[in-house]
Amino acid sequence: MDMRRLVGRNVKRFRLDRGLTQEQFAVRSGFSQQYLSDLERGQRNPTVVTLYELAQALDTTPVDLIIPDEEAESR
């Protein structure tokens, strides 16, 4: 399981569930839109602190961002 891709999918899912664009999420989280785009595509390896800050911006927990999704479980 590629954790970068998993976190990216989960971040994107929560962002969309909250009705946020990447631009809105960038403002809310304090991260650049480019960083968030790279993260959602699995091209970034976020730190524990970053996961915490992203979770705060999405009104969720860091654990929710690392829980395997259906795609990860099917592999």
VOSEZA-576218 format. One record per atom (N, C-alpha, C): residue in three letters; x, y, z. Coordinates in steps of 0.001 Angstrom, whole numbers, padded with zeros to 6 digits, always signed. Layout:
<pts>
AlaXYZ/...
</pts>
This chain:
<pts>
Met+000856-001173+000000/Met+000000+000000+000000/Met+000905+001240+000000/Asp+000656+002116-000923/Asp+001399+003375-001016/Asp+000698+004408-000135/Met+001306+004715+000988/Met+000689+005634+001951/Met+000512+007045+001386/Arg+001419+007468+000525/Arg+001275+008809-000071/Arg-000007+008891-000887/Arg-000255+007866-001670/Arg-001474+007858-002498/Arg-002727+007729-001636/Leu-002640+006901-000601/Leu-003772+006716+000299/Leu-004137+008033+000986/Val-003151+008704+001547/Val-003411+009986+002208/Val-003979+010982+001205/Gly-003421+011007+000016/Gly-003917+011920-001014/Gly-005378+011676-001363/Arg-005742+010412-001523/Arg-007147+010082-001822/Arg-008061+010486-000667/Asn-007623+010212+000548/Asn-008448+010560+001709/Asn-008595+012068+001861/Val-007519+012809+001679/Val-007599+014272+001766/Val-008573+014795+000710/Lys-008438+014302-000496/Lys-009321+014759-001566/Lys-010777+014416-001265/Arg-011023+013208-000770/Arg-012387+012782-000445/Arg-012999+013691+000621/Phe-012251+013952+001690/Phe-012771+014825+002747/Phe-012964+016249+002238/Arg-012037+016724+001423/Arg-012160+018083+000868/Arg-013435+018202+000038/Leu-013669+017230-000836/Leu-014862+017264-001677/Leu-016132+017091-000849/Asp-016078+016234+000174/Asp-017237+016054+001061/Asp-017603+017367+001751/Arg-016590+018200+001991/Arg-016825+019490+002649/Arg-017199+020587+001646/Gly-017207+020245+000363/Gly-017566+021197-000680/Gly-016507+022262-000913/Leu-015248+021916-000670/Leu-014157+022877-000818/Leu-013401+022665-002123/Thr-013056+023762-002779/Thr-012125+023687-003902/Thr-010721+023603-003314/Gln-009759+023264-004152/Gln-008377+023265-003672/Gln-007972+024661-003220/Glu-008439+025661-003917/Glu-008110+027036-003553/Glu-008685+027391-002177/Gln-009924+027043-001936/Gln-010540+027304-000634/Gln-009829+026525+000471/Phe-009488+025282+000176/Phe-008781+024446+001143/Phe-007396+025019+001431/Ala-006750+025554+000419/Ala-005435+026176+000606/Ala-005526+027342+001583/Val-006513+028177+001410/Val-006697+029322+002310/Val-006982+028828+003728/Arg-007849+027858+003828/Arg-008261+027335+005126/Arg-007133+026616+005861/Ser-006275+025912+005102/Ser-005225+025092+005720/Ser-003889+025824+005875/Gly-003677+026843+005049/Gly-002393+027539+005089/Gly-001336+026927+004179/Phe-001694+025880+003449/Phe-000771+025260+002497/Phe-001073+025799+001109/Ser-000079+025782+000240/Ser-000294+026288-001114/Ser-001176+025327-001905/Gln-001848+025874-002897/Gln-002691+025048-003754/Gln-001832+024017-004480/Gln-000623+024389-004875/Gln+000271+023450-005550/Gln+000635+022285-004630/Tyr+000937+022589-003367/Tyr+001258+021524-002407/Tyr+000070+020576-002262/Leu-001125+021129-002112/Leu-002315+020297-001940/Leu-002598+019458-003177/Ser-002380+020031-004352/Ser-002556+019286-005595/Ser-001581+018108-005646/Asp-000322+018379-005331/Asp+000686+017309-005305/Asp+000325+016252-004266/Leu-000143+016682-003116/Leu-000518+015766-002044/Leu-001656+014854-002503/Glu-002682+015438-003097/Glu-003832+014649-003541/Glu-003463+013665-004644/Arg-002423+013947-005399/Arg-001970+013027-006443/Arg-000950+012017-005914/Gly-000670+012048-004617/Gly+000249+011089-004019/Gly+001702+011398-004270/Gln+002009+012647-004554/Gln+003387+013029-004858/Gln+004091+013727-003699/Arg+003428+013835-002585/Arg+004010+014445-001386/Arg+003945+013451-000237/Asn+004895+013578+000670/Asn+004957+012726+001843/Asn+004779+013624+003069/Pro+003534+013838+003507/Pro+003288+014787+004595/Pro+003828+014295+005934/Thr+004274+015243+006746/Thr+004722+014917+008091/Thr+003506+014711+008989/Val+003761+014236+010190/Val+002691+014061+011167/Val+002062+015411+011492/Val+002869+016437+011609/Val+002352+017781+011893/Val+001472+018257+010742/Thr+001901+018002+009511/Thr+001098+018390+008347/Thr-000235+017653+008340/Leu-000219+016358+008634/Leu-001473+015599+008704/Leu-002409+016199+009745/Tyr-001858+016596+010868/Tyr-002670+017209+011916/Tyr-003305+018507+011407/Glu-002509+019353+010779/Glu-003005+020640+010287/Glu-004042+020463+009177/Leu-003811+019518+008294/Leu-004793+019234+007240/Leu-006097+018735+007848/Ala-005994+017836+008827/Ala-007188+017301+009477/Ala-007970+018423+010164/Gln-007269+019332+010809/Gln-007934+020461+011451/Gln-008709+021285+010423/Ala-008098+021533+009279/Ala-008741+022332+008225/Ala-009945+021609+007620/Leu-009955+020279+007727/Leu-011058+019486+007180/Leu-012060+019065+008253/Asp-011881+019549+009463/Asp-012768+019184+010578/Asp-012858+017676+010766/Thr-011701+017023+010780/Thr-011638+015588+010989/Thr-010408+015290+011841/Thr-010023+014033+011912/Thr-008850+013655+012694/Thr-007740+013177+011762/Pro-006488+013255+012225/Pro-005387+012732+011398/Pro-005556+011244+011087/Val-006138+010505+011999/Val-006358+009070+011779/Val-007249+008847+010564/Asp-008267+009695+010394/Asp-009161+009557+009242/Asp-008412+009694+007921/Leu-007296+010412+007937/Leu-006545+010636+006701/Leu-005624+009473+006350/Ile-005440+008544+007294/Ile-004553+007404+007003/Ile-005279+006057+007016/Ile-006589+006078+007257/Ile-007363+004829+007246/Ile-007485+004326+005815/Pro-007172+003047+005580/Pro-007289+002497+004227/Pro-008705+002663+003668/Asp-008762+003022+002383/Asp-010038+003171+001702/Asp-010313+001909+000894/Glu-011400+001911+000136/Glu-011787+000721-000640/Glu-010716+000333-001647/Glu-010082+001316-002282/Glu-009048+000995-003270/Glu-007855+000293-002619/Ala-007443+000786-001457/Ala-006306+000173-000751/Ala-006648-001228-000270/Glu-007873-001417+000180/Glu-008289-002721+000692/Glu-008450-003765-000403/Ser-008700-003332-001623/Ser-008898-004272-002729/Ser-007589-004800-003291/Arg-006498-004250-002860/Arg-005181-004692-003379/Arg-004633-005835-002630/
</pts>
